[in-house]
Amino acid sequence: MLNLCREALDLLNDLPEMQSSEEVRITKRFIEEQAKVDAETGKLIAKPKKEISSGSLQSAYDEDATYRIKGDVRQSGYVLELSET
């Protein structure tokens, strides 16, 4: 999937009208945050989970969605904590 994203970006970069599109920007962000280049093959490989920031892109549809683990609870999307004082 990562290498297909890179191929798509290569194709889109040849189209001047697409270079500033949201699709290109989000795909570039996804690759930067979720992948690294294999030194031997030059192909993109997924980063280990521990190397991916919780603030990284979690959803191509909603850039503000997050993922976190708090105790034994895994949460994705939006998390809201309220307290009354």
Secondary structure by P-SEA (a helix, b strand, c coil): caaaaaaaaaaaaacccccccaaaaaaaaaaaccccccccccbbbbcccccccccccccccccccccccccccccccbbbbbbcc
